[in-house]
Amino acid sequence: MQREVSSASSAIFAANRARGAVSFDVGSDNGVSRRGALHESGSLRVRFPSPEGEGLSAVLLNTAGGIAGGDRFDIDIAVGEGAQLTLTTAAAEKVYRAADAAAELRIKLKAADNARLAWLPQETILFDRARLSRSIEIDLAEGASLLACEIVVFGRTAMGETMRQGALIDRWRVRRGGRLAFAETVRLEGEIAAKLATPAIAHGAAAIGTLMIVPGDEALVTRLREMSRAFGSELGLSAWNGFAMARFCAQDAARLRADVAAVLGCASQAPLPRRWLN
């Protein structure tokens, strides 16, 4: 009888999990970027504000109001030759406590020759005992440009909340010209707060950020190092094979966000999404 009750509870839990998917492509029409085919399902939506210049802006919305354990969201976006797309989210994404299964977020981005893609979602906030498994796959043509930024905040420190336990698995795979150019998997599980407190991991930081810039070189890294002297975040910079990478780590999530915005402004002439300026 107990096994039957457990199976019934699992079935009810699975039936009440949020599912969402968005996929679309962007093409260039006489130098103006326009949306092509669009598919939306579940609680994930995308909206396109008024165009700004020749590029296209998109805003992702999660009508579920957050992410909980067992939820799954899929995003698949392709930017065609010569097109420009800047994508952000309507708000910071909150990942709540998971009773069992982790939430899953799968992101696939593709940019063709001479395309410009800016993936600039707002922060992902992990609540205590949240469990998130995220996969980011980016496929770039040789002549494509990319700005890809992700900020993760461990608890809402401004509200006195700490992420003490939970799990984060963050998998990045970036290909350029069909060849794997960057592969990384971050795995934090168990006593998250204790691990973040150690000097070798985060030295007590409550927020981390990753920014990838393509094309990027040592000249860009030098400019960023000079401006970073006024930053409140700890910043690591590197460049290799036409890529530049900036890593941020801070105890104050708002300070980290401001520093990320400053680097984005230096790395690209395009304005930040309006949602970043609110």
C-alpha positions as CSV (number, residue, x, y, z in Angstrom):
1,M,0.0,0.0,0.0
2,Q,2.8,2.4,0.9
3,R,4.4,1.8,-2.5
4,E,1.1,2.6,-4.3
5,V,0.8,5.8,-2.4
6,S,4.4,6.8,-3.2
7,S,3.8,6.0,-6.9
8,A,0.6,8.1,-6.9
9,S,2.4,11.0,-5.3
10,S,5.2,10.8,-7.9
11,A,2.7,10.8,-10.7
12,I,0.9,13.9,-9.2
13,F,4.2,15.7,-8.8
14,A,5.2,15.0,-12.4
15,A,1.9,16.1,-13.7
16,N,2.2,19.5,-12.0
17,R,5.7,20.3,-13.2
18,A,6.1,23.3,-15.5
19,R,7.2,22.7,-19.1
20,G,8.1,25.4,-21.6
21,A,9.8,25.8,-24.9
22,V,10.6,28.6,-27.3
23,S,12.3,28.3,-30.7
24,F,12.7,30.8,-33.4
25,D,15.0,32.0,-36.1
26,V,16.1,35.5,-37.2
27,G,17.0,36.5,-40.7
28,S,18.3,39.7,-42.5
29,D,15.9,41.4,-45.0
30,N,17.7,44.3,-46.8
31,G,19.9,44.8,-43.8
32,V,17.1,44.7,-41.3
33,S,16.8,41.8,-38.9
34,R,13.4,40.2,-38.8
35,R,11.9,37.3,-36.9
36,G,11.2,34.1,-38.9
37,A,9.3,31.0,-37.7
38,L,8.4,31.0,-34.0
39,H,7.2,28.2,-31.8
40,E,6.1,28.6,-28.1
41,S,4.7,26.0,-25.7
42,G,3.9,25.7,-22.1
43,S,4.8,28.6,-19.7
44,L,7.7,30.0,-21.8
45,R,7.0,33.0,-24.1
46,V,9.1,35.5,-26.1
47,R,8.2,39.0,-27.0
48,F,9.8,41.4,-29.4
49,P,9.9,45.1,-28.3
50,S,10.1,48.0,-30.7
51,P,13.1,47.5,-33.1
52,E,16.2,49.5,-32.2
53,G,18.1,50.3,-35.4
54,E,18.8,47.4,-37.7
55,G,18.9,44.7,-35.0
56,L,16.1,42.7,-33.3
57,S,15.5,42.6,-29.6
58,A,13.7,39.7,-27.8
59,V,12.6,39.3,-24.2
60,L,11.9,35.8,-22.7
61,L,9.1,35.5,-20.1
62,N,8.4,32.6,-17.8
63,T,4.7,32.7,-17.0
64,A,5.1,30.0,-14.3
65,G,6.6,32.7,-12.1
66,G,9.8,30.8,-11.4
67,I,11.4,27.4,-11.7
68,A,10.9,24.5,-9.3
69,G,12.3,21.0,-9.0
70,G,11.3,18.8,-12.0
71,D,10.5,21.7,-14.3
72,R,12.0,21.7,-17.8
73,F,12.5,24.6,-20.2
74,D,14.0,24.4,-23.7
75,I,15.3,27.4,-25.8
76,D,16.5,27.0,-29.4
77,I,17.4,30.1,-31.4
78,A,19.2,30.5,-34.7
79,V,20.4,33.9,-36.1
80,G,20.9,33.9,-39.9
81,E,23.7,35.4,-42.0
82,G,24.0,39.2,-41.5
83,A,21.2,39.3,-38.8
84,Q,21.5,40.8,-35.3
85,L,19.7,39.6,-32.2
86,T,19.9,40.8,-28.6
87,L,18.0,38.6,-26.1
88,T,17.3,39.1,-22.4
89,T,14.7,38.1,-19.8
90,A,11.9,40.1,-18.4
91,A,13.2,39.6,-14.9
92,A,15.7,37.7,-12.8
93,E,14.8,34.0,-12.9
94,K,14.2,32.4,-9.5
95,V,14.9,28.8,-8.9
96,Y,13.1,27.5,-5.9
97,R,13.6,24.6,-3.5
98,A,13.5,21.2,-5.1
99,A,12.0,18.3,-3.2
100,D,13.4,15.7,-5.5
101,A,14.4,16.1,-9.2
102,A,16.4,19.0,-10.4
103,A,15.0,21.6,-12.7
104,E,16.4,21.4,-16.2
105,L,17.2,24.3,-18.6
106,R,18.5,23.5,-22.1
107,I,19.7,26.3,-24.3
108,K,20.8,26.0,-27.9
109,L,22.1,29.1,-29.8
110,K,23.3,29.3,-33.4
111,A,24.8,32.2,-35.3
112,A,25.7,32.2,-39.0
113,D,28.4,34.1,-40.8
114,N,28.4,37.9,-40.1
115,A,25.6,37.4,-37.6
116,R,25.6,39.1,-34.2
117,L,24.1,37.4,-31.2
118,A,23.9,38.8,-27.7
119,W,22.6,36.4,-25.1
120,L,22.1,38.6,-22.0
121,P,19.6,37.1,-19.6
122,Q,19.2,38.7,-16.2
123,E,20.4,36.9,-13.1
124,T,19.5,33.4,-12.1
125,I,18.8,33.4,-8.4
126,L,19.1,30.0,-6.6
127,F,17.1,29.7,-3.4
128,D,18.2,27.4,-0.5
129,R,17.9,23.7,-1.5
130,A,17.4,24.6,-5.2
131,R,18.6,22.1,-7.7
132,L,19.4,23.2,-11.3
133,S,20.9,21.4,-14.2
134,R,21.6,23.8,-17.1
135,S,23.1,23.1,-20.5
136,I,24.2,25.9,-22.9
137,E,25.3,24.9,-26.4
138,I,26.5,27.6,-28.8
139,D,27.3,26.9,-32.5
140,L,29.1,29.8,-34.2
141,A,30.1,30.2,-37.8
142,E,33.7,31.5,-38.3
143,G,32.5,35.0,-39.0
144,A,29.8,35.2,-36.3
145,S,30.0,37.6,-33.3
146,L,28.9,36.7,-29.8
147,L,28.2,38.2,-26.4
148,A,27.1,35.5,-23.9
149,C,26.6,36.4,-20.3
150,E,25.2,34.4,-17.3
151,I,25.1,35.6,-13.7
152,V,24.2,33.2,-10.9
153,V,23.3,34.4,-7.4
154,F,23.3,32.1,-4.5
155,G,20.4,33.3,-2.3
156,R,19.0,36.7,-1.9
157,T,21.5,38.3,0.4
158,A,19.6,41.6,0.4
159,M,16.7,39.7,2.0
160,G,19.0,37.9,4.5
161,E,18.6,34.6,2.6
162,T,21.5,32.2,1.9
163,M,21.7,29.2,-0.3
164,R,23.1,26.7,2.2
165,Q,22.4,23.5,0.4
166,G,21.4,22.4,-3.1
167,A,23.0,21.7,-6.5
168,L,24.1,23.5,-9.6
169,I,25.3,21.8,-12.7
170,D,26.2,24.3,-15.5
171,R,27.4,22.8,-18.7
172,W,28.8,25.0,-21.6
173,R,29.8,23.8,-25.0
174,V,30.8,26.3,-27.7
175,R,31.7,25.3,-31.3
176,R,33.2,27.6,-33.9
177,G,33.3,26.6,-37.5
178,G,32.0,23.2,-36.5
179,R,34.9,22.5,-34.1
180,L,34.7,22.4,-30.3
181,A,36.3,25.6,-29.0
182,F,35.2,25.7,-25.4
183,A,34.0,23.1,-23.0
184,E,33.3,23.6,-19.3
185,T,31.1,22.0,-16.6
186,V,30.7,23.6,-13.2
187,R,29.3,21.3,-10.5
188,L,28.4,22.4,-7.0
189,E,26.5,20.0,-4.9
190,G,25.7,19.5,-1.2
191,E,26.8,22.1,1.3
192,I,26.9,25.0,-1.2
193,A,27.5,27.9,1.3
194,A,30.4,26.1,3.0
195,K,32.0,25.4,-0.4
196,L,31.6,29.0,-1.6
197,A,33.2,30.2,1.6
198,T,36.5,28.4,0.8
199,P,39.2,30.6,-0.8
200,A,39.8,28.1,-3.6
201,I,36.2,28.3,-4.8
202,A,34.6,31.7,-4.2
203,H,36.1,33.1,-0.9
204,G,32.7,33.9,0.5
205,A,31.1,35.3,-2.7
206,A,27.4,35.2,-3.2
207,A,27.3,35.8,-6.9
208,I,29.4,34.7,-9.9
209,G,29.3,35.7,-13.6
210,T,30.6,34.5,-16.9
211,L,30.9,36.6,-20.0
212,M,32.2,35.3,-23.3
213,I,33.1,37.7,-26.1
214,V,33.7,36.7,-29.8
215,P,35.7,38.0,-31.4
216,G,38.0,38.9,-28.5
217,D,41.7,39.5,-28.2
218,E,44.5,40.6,-25.8
219,A,43.9,44.3,-26.7
220,L,40.3,44.0,-25.4
221,V,41.5,42.2,-22.3
222,T,44.0,45.0,-21.7
223,R,41.3,47.6,-21.9
224,L,39.1,45.7,-19.5
225,R,41.9,45.2,-17.0
226,E,42.4,49.0,-16.9
227,M,38.8,49.8,-16.3
228,S,38.4,47.0,-13.7
229,R,40.5,48.8,-11.2
230,A,37.4,50.6,-10.0
231,F,35.3,47.4,-9.8
232,G,33.8,46.0,-6.6
233,S,34.0,42.4,-8.0
234,E,36.9,40.1,-8.3
235,L,37.6,39.8,-12.1
236,G,39.6,37.3,-14.1
237,L,40.3,37.9,-17.8
238,S,41.8,35.8,-20.6
239,A,41.9,35.6,-24.4
240,W,42.7,32.7,-26.8
241,N,42.0,31.8,-30.4
242,G,39.7,34.8,-31.0
243,F,37.8,34.4,-27.8
244,A,37.8,36.6,-24.7
245,M,36.4,35.5,-21.3
246,A,35.6,37.5,-18.2
247,R,34.9,35.8,-14.9
248,F,33.2,37.7,-12.0
249,C,33.0,36.9,-8.3
250,A,31.5,39.1,-5.7
251,Q,29.8,39.2,-2.3
252,D,27.3,41.8,-3.5
253,A,25.1,40.7,-6.5
254,A,24.1,44.2,-7.4
255,R,27.8,45.3,-7.5
256,L,28.6,42.3,-9.7
257,R,25.8,43.2,-12.1
258,A,27.0,46.7,-12.4
259,D,30.5,45.5,-13.2
260,V,29.2,43.1,-15.8
261,A,27.2,45.9,-17.4
262,A,30.4,48.1,-17.5
263,V,32.3,45.3,-19.3
264,L,29.5,44.7,-21.7
265,G,29.5,48.5,-22.6
266,C,33.2,48.3,-23.3
267,A,33.1,45.1,-25.3
268,S,30.2,46.2,-27.6
269,Q,29.0,49.4,-29.1
270,A,25.4,48.1,-29.0
271,P,23.3,49.5,-26.1
272,L,22.4,47.2,-23.2
273,P,18.8,45.8,-23.2
274,R,16.4,48.2,-21.5
275,R,15.6,45.6,-18.9
276,W,19.2,45.8,-17.7
277,L,18.8,49.5,-17.0
278,N,15.7,49.3,-14.8
